[in-house]
């Protein structure tokens, strides 16, 4: 049986990945760790501030780890040698697909702390190929999400995606943004991370 530990910074992501498991990977075993305080600390002090807590939470993990928070994903991946298990950030497969589609990449995020790590990831994945990454912070969408107004948050993200021009592909940088895709009307490809990330984490 394939097994995977998922580290989330919001409890709302648990049913999202369980549903994807049931659809795409029946029989896989997912273990969920939820730690909202990690994102709070990373937003206030930078991703490096969560290293010690990540090590403490993941020490002793026997299964591969998928980190579903884009803000702390890079820091978590860097800990794989110390932890002794594979650690994957959920947005890495999405970034690879974005670079494959085209060099003009629009990144949308609802949390500002996600933008820089996502740009760095895209640049890394491009591996020297020329890419032009433009970032867009969707004002107000995160406040709506935190308030439990998922519909309002999704609508704000969709509107921001529809406003993008001069891009080959749009990247929705956070797992929490994936639900906006059915509302998007743009003809540009719009990429999200949950399904791709879970498949990669399970080795599919």
The 8 nearest C-alpha neighbors of each residue, nearest first, counted from 0:
[[1, 27, 2, 26, 28, 25, 3, 201],
 [0, 2, 27, 28, 201, 3, 26, 202],
 [3, 1, 28, 27, 29, 62, 0, 4],
 [4, 2, 29, 63, 62, 64, 30, 28],
 [3, 5, 30, 64, 29, 31, 63, 62],
 [6, 4, 65, 31, 64, 66, 30, 32],
 [5, 7, 32, 66, 33, 31, 67, 65],
 [8, 6, 33, 67, 9, 32, 68, 34],
 [7, 9, 35, 34, 33, 38, 68, 37],
 [10, 8, 35, 11, 7, 12, 33, 34],
 [9, 11, 12, 13, 33, 8, 7, 35],
 [12, 10, 9, 13, 14, 15, 175, 7],
 [11, 13, 15, 10, 14, 9, 16, 7],
 [12, 14, 15, 16, 11, 10, 17, 31],
 [15, 13, 17, 16, 12, 18, 11, 10],
 [16, 14, 12, 18, 13, 17, 19, 11],
 [17, 15, 19, 18, 14, 13, 20, 12],
 [16, 18, 14, 20, 19, 15, 13, 21],
 [19, 17, 21, 16, 15, 20, 14, 22],
 [18, 20, 16, 22, 21, 17, 23, 15],
 [21, 19, 24, 17, 18, 23, 22, 25],
 [20, 22, 25, 18, 19, 24, 23, 17],
 [23, 21, 19, 20, 24, 18, 25, 17],
 [22, 24, 20, 19, 21, 25, 198, 194],
 [23, 25, 20, 27, 21, 22, 26, 19],
 [26, 24, 21, 27, 20, 23, 22, 28],
 [25, 27, 24, 28, 0, 1, 21, 20],
 [26, 28, 1, 25, 24, 2, 0, 29],
 [29, 27, 2, 1, 3, 26, 30, 0],
 [30, 28, 3, 4, 2, 31, 27, 5],
 [29, 31, 4, 5, 3, 28, 32, 2],
 [30, 32, 5, 4, 6, 29, 33, 13],
 [31, 33, 6, 5, 7, 34, 30, 4],
 [34, 32, 7, 8, 6, 10, 9, 31],
 [33, 35, 8, 36, 37, 7, 32, 9],
 [36, 34, 8, 37, 9, 38, 33, 39],
 [35, 37, 39, 34, 38, 40, 8, 41],
 [38, 36, 40, 35, 39, 34, 41, 49],
 [37, 39, 41, 40, 36, 35, 42, 8],
 [40, 38, 36, 42, 37, 41, 43, 35],
 [39, 41, 43, 37, 38, 42, 44, 36],
 [42, 40, 45, 46, 38, 44, 43, 39],
 [41, 43, 39, 40, 45, 112, 44, 38],
 [44, 42, 40, 41, 45, 39, 38, 46],
 [43, 45, 41, 40, 42, 48, 46, 47],
 [44, 46, 41, 47, 42, 48, 43, 40],
 [47, 45, 41, 48, 71, 49, 74, 70],
 [48, 46, 49, 45, 50, 74, 41, 44],
 [47, 49, 46, 50, 45, 44, 41, 40],
 [48, 50, 52, 47, 51, 46, 53, 37],
 [51, 49, 53, 52, 47, 48, 54, 74],
 [50, 52, 54, 53, 49, 55, 48, 56],
 [51, 53, 55, 49, 54, 50, 56, 37],
 [54, 52, 50, 56, 55, 51, 57, 49],
 [53, 55, 51, 57, 52, 58, 56, 50],
 [54, 56, 52, 53, 58, 57, 51, 50],
 [57, 55, 53, 54, 58, 52, 32, 59],
 [56, 58, 54, 60, 55, 53, 59, 82],
 [59, 57, 55, 54, 60, 56, 82, 53],
 [58, 60, 57, 61, 82, 56, 83, 55],
 [61, 59, 57, 58, 62, 84, 82, 63],
 [60, 62, 59, 84, 63, 83, 4, 58],
 [61, 63, 3, 60, 2, 4, 64, 84],
 [64, 62, 85, 3, 84, 86, 4, 65],
 [65, 63, 86, 4, 5, 3, 85, 87],
 [64, 66, 5, 87, 88, 86, 200, 89],
 [67, 65, 6, 88, 68, 89, 5, 72],
 [66, 68, 89, 7, 6, 65, 69, 88],
 [69, 67, 70, 66, 71, 72, 7, 8],
 [68, 70, 72, 71, 113, 173, 67, 90],
 [69, 71, 113, 68, 72, 112, 116, 46],
 [72, 70, 46, 74, 69, 73, 68, 75],
 [73, 71, 88, 69, 75, 74, 70, 66],
 [72, 74, 76, 75, 71, 77, 88, 116],
 [75, 73, 77, 71, 72, 76, 46, 47],
 [74, 76, 72, 78, 77, 73, 71, 86],
 [77, 75, 86, 73, 78, 74, 79, 87],
 [76, 78, 74, 75, 79, 73, 80, 86],
 [77, 79, 76, 75, 81, 80, 82, 74],
 [78, 80, 82, 86, 81, 85, 77, 76],
 [81, 79, 83, 82, 78, 84, 77, 85],
 [82, 80, 78, 79, 83, 84, 54, 77],
 [83, 81, 79, 80, 84, 58, 78, 57],
 [82, 84, 80, 81, 79, 85, 60, 61],
 [85, 83, 63, 82, 79, 86, 62, 61],
 [84, 86, 63, 79, 64, 87, 83, 62],
 [87, 85, 64, 76, 79, 65, 63, 84],
 [88, 86, 65, 76, 89, 66, 64, 85],
 [87, 89, 72, 66, 90, 65, 91, 67],
 [88, 90, 196, 67, 91, 66, 192, 65],
 [91, 89, 192, 93, 88, 92, 94, 196],
 [90, 92, 94, 93, 89, 88, 95, 196],
 [93, 91, 95, 94, 90, 195, 196, 96],
 [94, 92, 96, 90, 91, 95, 192, 97],
 [93, 95, 97, 91, 96, 92, 121, 90],
 [94, 96, 92, 98, 93, 97, 124, 99],
 [95, 97, 99, 93, 94, 98, 100, 92],
 [98, 96, 94, 100, 99, 95, 93, 168],
 [99, 97, 95, 100, 96, 101, 125, 102],
 [98, 100, 96, 97, 101, 95, 102, 125],
 [101, 99, 97, 98, 96, 168, 167, 102],
 [100, 102, 167, 98, 99, 103, 97, 168],
 [101, 103, 130, 131, 104, 98, 129, 167],
 [104, 102, 166, 131, 167, 101, 130, 132],
 [103, 105, 132, 168, 166, 169, 167, 102],
 [106, 104, 169, 133, 132, 134, 170, 166],
 [107, 105, 134, 170, 169, 135, 133, 171],
 [106, 108, 135, 171, 172, 136, 134, 170],
 [109, 107, 136, 172, 110, 137, 171, 173],
 [108, 110, 137, 141, 136, 140, 111, 138],
 [111, 109, 112, 108, 113, 141, 136, 114],
 [110, 112, 113, 114, 136, 109, 108, 115],
 [111, 113, 110, 114, 42, 70, 115, 116],
 [114, 112, 70, 111, 110, 116, 69, 115],
 [113, 115, 117, 111, 112, 116, 118, 108],
 [114, 116, 118, 117, 113, 119, 112, 111],
 [117, 115, 119, 118, 114, 113, 120, 70],
 [116, 118, 120, 114, 119, 115, 113, 121],
 [119, 117, 115, 121, 120, 116, 122, 114],
 [120, 118, 116, 122, 117, 121, 123, 115],
 [121, 119, 123, 117, 122, 118, 124, 116],
 [120, 122, 124, 118, 123, 119, 94, 125],
 [121, 123, 125, 119, 120, 124, 118, 126],
 [124, 122, 120, 121, 126, 125, 119, 127],
 [123, 125, 121, 126, 122, 95, 120, 94],
 [124, 126, 122, 128, 123, 127, 121, 98],
 [127, 125, 124, 123, 128, 122, 129, 121],
 [128, 126, 125, 129, 122, 123, 124, 130],
 [127, 129, 125, 126, 130, 102, 122, 98],
 [130, 128, 127, 102, 131, 125, 122, 126],
 [131, 129, 102, 103, 132, 128, 125, 122],
 [130, 132, 103, 102, 104, 133, 129, 105],
 [133, 131, 104, 105, 103, 130, 134, 118],
 [134, 132, 105, 106, 104, 131, 135, 103],
 [135, 133, 106, 105, 107, 132, 136, 114],
 [134, 136, 107, 106, 137, 108, 133, 105],
 [137, 135, 108, 109, 138, 107, 111, 134],
 [138, 136, 109, 140, 108, 135, 156, 139],
 [139, 137, 140, 136, 109, 141, 155, 142],
 [138, 140, 142, 141, 143, 137, 109, 152],
 [139, 141, 152, 143, 142, 138, 109, 137],
 [140, 142, 144, 109, 143, 139, 145, 110],
 [143, 141, 145, 139, 144, 140, 146, 152],
 [142, 144, 146, 148, 140, 152, 141, 145],
 [145, 143, 141, 147, 149, 146, 142, 148],
 [144, 146, 142, 147, 143, 141, 148, 149],
 [147, 145, 143, 144, 148, 142, 149, 141],
 [146, 148, 144, 145, 149, 143, 150, 142],
 [149, 147, 143, 151, 144, 150, 146, 152],
 [148, 150, 152, 144, 151, 147, 153, 143],
 [151, 149, 153, 152, 148, 154, 144, 179],
 [152, 150, 154, 148, 149, 153, 155, 143],
 [151, 153, 140, 149, 155, 143, 154, 150],
 [154, 152, 179, 156, 150, 155, 151, 149],
 [153, 155, 157, 151, 152, 156, 158, 150],
 [156, 154, 158, 152, 153, 157, 140, 151],
 [155, 157, 159, 153, 158, 154, 179, 160],
 [158, 156, 183, 160, 154, 159, 155, 179],
 [157, 159, 161, 155, 160, 156, 154, 162],
 [160, 158, 156, 162, 157, 161, 155, 137],
 [161, 159, 157, 162, 158, 163, 156, 183],
 [160, 162, 185, 158, 159, 163, 184, 157],
 [161, 163, 159, 160, 158, 164, 185, 157],
 [164, 162, 160, 161, 159, 165, 166, 105],
 [163, 165, 166, 162, 161, 167, 105, 187],
 [166, 164, 167, 163, 103, 105, 104, 168],
 [167, 165, 103, 164, 168, 104, 105, 169],
 [166, 168, 103, 101, 104, 187, 102, 100],
 [169, 167, 188, 104, 166, 187, 189, 105],
 [168, 170, 189, 105, 104, 106, 188, 190],
 [169, 171, 106, 190, 172, 189, 105, 107],
 [172, 170, 107, 191, 173, 190, 176, 106],
 [171, 173, 108, 170, 107, 106, 117, 174],
 [174, 172, 175, 176, 171, 69, 108, 68],
 [173, 175, 176, 177, 193, 192, 67, 172],
 [174, 176, 173, 177, 178, 12, 11, 144],
 [177, 175, 174, 173, 178, 179, 171, 153],
 [178, 176, 179, 191, 174, 175, 180, 171],
 [177, 179, 176, 180, 153, 181, 175, 182],
 [178, 180, 153, 177, 157, 182, 181, 176],
 [179, 181, 183, 182, 178, 177, 157, 189],
 [182, 180, 183, 179, 178, 184, 157, 177],
 [183, 181, 180, 179, 157, 184, 154, 153],
 [182, 184, 157, 180, 181, 185, 161, 179],
 [185, 183, 161, 182, 186, 157, 181, 160],
 [184, 186, 161, 187, 183, 160, 188, 162],
 [187, 185, 188, 184, 189, 161, 183, 168],
 [186, 188, 185, 168, 189, 167, 169, 166],
 [189, 187, 168, 169, 190, 186, 167, 185],
 [190, 188, 169, 170, 168, 187, 191, 171],
 [191, 189, 170, 171, 169, 188, 93, 192],
 [192, 190, 171, 177, 193, 170, 93, 189],
 [191, 193, 90, 93, 195, 196, 194, 89],
 [194, 192, 196, 195, 174, 197, 191, 89],
 [195, 193, 197, 196, 192, 198, 19, 191],
 [196, 194, 198, 197, 192, 193, 92, 199],
 [195, 197, 89, 199, 193, 198, 194, 192],
 [196, 198, 200, 194, 199, 195, 193, 201],
 [199, 197, 203, 201, 195, 196, 200, 202],
 [200, 198, 202, 196, 201, 197, 203, 195],
 [199, 201, 197, 202, 198, 65, 196, 87],
 [202, 200, 198, 199, 203, 197, 3, 1],
 [201, 203, 199, 200, 198, 197, 1, 63],
 [202, 198, 201, 199, 200, 24, 197, 23]]
